[in-house]
Amino acid sequence: MQTLIEVAHEVGLDVMENASLPESTTGLFVRIPGIDPIASLSKNIYGCPKLEKVALATCIGTHIVMVDDDLYVPTYYDDYKNKPKTANRTEYRRKRRAVEIAISSEELLGAIASGIEDVWDFAELFGVDEEFMAFRLAVWEKSGR
């Protein structure tokens, strides 16, 4: 299985550490015309594998959805202000791609077959936080993937 760094590079996303992000921000997806897209991860999350995995998967999911839709939006706020329904749909697709990239259907089915039932146990197994895992389970339950 590929690491998330390998997936990021495969889809054309550079990954870098950012020392100037606010403490509450784990990662930032940056796409500026004429420059390769960047997953800018906070230096504060290094050493915390769960935060690293969730932040990078979220940046990759965002990049893939934006490339698929050929979107260029200066800020998420501008997108939401101008098209709230579209922005919410896009946000759902970004999150869905992130959780599917971080935890494959095969891995999830294997964990289910092993008897794991609690979101916390799934989160521990896959090295993500409970919110991310709950969303992954909801996507799997809704779509079977």
C-alpha positions in Angstrom: 0.0 0.0 0.0 1.2 3.5 -0.9 2.0 6.0 1.8 0.1 9.2 1.7 3.2 11.1 0.7 3.5 8.8 -2.3 -0.1 9.4 -3.2 0.4 13.2 -2.8 3.3 13.1 -5.2 1.5 10.8 -7.6 -1.4 13.3 -7.9 0.9 16.2 -8.4 0.8 17.7 -4.9 3.9 18.9 -3.2 4.1 18.5 0.6 6.0 20.9 2.8 6.2 21.9 6.5 5.0 25.3 7.5 6.2 26.9 10.7 3.9 29.9 10.4 0.5 28.3 10.5 -1.6 29.1 13.5 -1.6 26.5 16.2 -5.2 25.5 15.5 -4.5 24.8 11.8 -3.0 21.4 11.0 -2.7 21.8 7.3 -3.5 24.1 4.4 -4.1 23.3 0.8 -2.5 26.0 -1.5 -3.3 26.3 -5.2 -2.1 29.4 -7.0 -2.2 29.5 -10.8 1.3 29.0 -12.2 2.6 27.2 -9.1 2.4 23.5 -8.3 -0.2 22.9 -5.6 1.1 22.5 -2.1 -0.1 20.6 1.0 1.3 22.9 3.7 1.4 21.0 7.0 1.9 22.7 10.3 5.2 21.9 12.0 3.1 21.5 15.2 1.6 18.2 14.0 4.9 16.4 13.3 5.3 13.7 15.8 1.5 13.1 16.0 0.8 10.5 13.4 -3.0 10.9 13.6 -2.9 14.6 12.9 -0.3 14.1 10.1 -2.4 11.5 8.4 -5.7 13.4 8.6 -4.2 16.7 7.5 -2.4 15.2 4.6 -5.4 13.1 3.5 -7.6 16.2 3.7 -5.2 18.2 1.5 -5.0 15.3 -1.1 -8.8 15.0 -1.2 -9.1 18.7 -1.7 -6.6 18.7 -4.4 -8.2 15.8 -6.3 -11.7 17.4 -6.1 -10.4 20.7 -7.2 -8.5 19.2 -10.2 -11.5 17.1 -11.1 -13.8 20.1 -11.1 -11.1 22.5 -12.4 -11.9 24.8 -9.5 -10.0 27.9 -8.6 -11.5 29.7 -5.7 -9.4 32.3 -3.9 -10.8 31.3 -0.5 -13.4 28.8 0.8 -15.3 31.8 2.2 -15.7 33.3 -1.3 -16.9 30.0 -2.7 -19.4 29.6 0.2 -20.6 33.2 0.0 -21.3 33.0 -3.8 -22.6 29.4 -4.0 -23.5 27.9 -0.6 -25.2 24.8 -2.0 -22.3 24.1 -4.3 -19.7 24.8 -1.6 -21.4 22.3 0.8 -21.5 19.7 -1.9 -17.8 20.3 -2.8 -16.8 20.2 0.9 -18.6 16.8 1.2 -16.7 15.5 -1.8 -13.4 16.8 -0.4 -13.9 15.0 2.9 -15.1 11.8 1.2 -12.0 11.6 -1.0 -9.8 12.3 2.0 -11.3 9.4 4.0 -11.3 7.0 1.1 -7.6 7.8 0.4 -6.6 7.4 4.0 -8.6 4.2 4.6 -9.3 1.9 1.7 -12.5 -0.2 1.5 -10.5 -3.4 1.7 -8.8 -2.2 4.9 -12.1 -1.2 6.4 -13.8 -4.5 5.5 -10.9 -6.4 7.1 -11.3 -4.5 10.3 -15.1 -5.1 10.3 -14.5 -8.8 9.7 -12.1 -8.9 12.6 -15.0 -7.9 14.9 -14.2 -4.3 15.6 -17.4 -2.3 16.3 -16.4 0.9 18.1 -15.5 4.1 16.3 -12.6 4.6 18.8 -11.2 1.2 18.1 -11.4 1.8 14.3 -9.7 5.2 14.8 -6.9 3.6 16.8 -6.4 0.8 14.3 -6.2 3.2 11.3 -4.3 6.0 13.1 -6.8 8.7 12.7 -9.1 10.8 15.0 -12.6 9.7 15.8 -14.3 12.4 13.8 -12.4 11.4 10.6 -13.2 7.7 11.3 -16.9 8.3 11.9 -17.1 10.1 8.6 -15.3 7.2 6.9 -17.8 4.7 8.4 -20.7 6.9 7.3 -19.4 7.0 3.7 -18.9 3.3 3.7 -22.3 2.7 5.1 -24.0 5.0 2.6 -22.1 3.8 -0.5 -20.5 0.5 0.3 -17.1 1.9 -0.5 
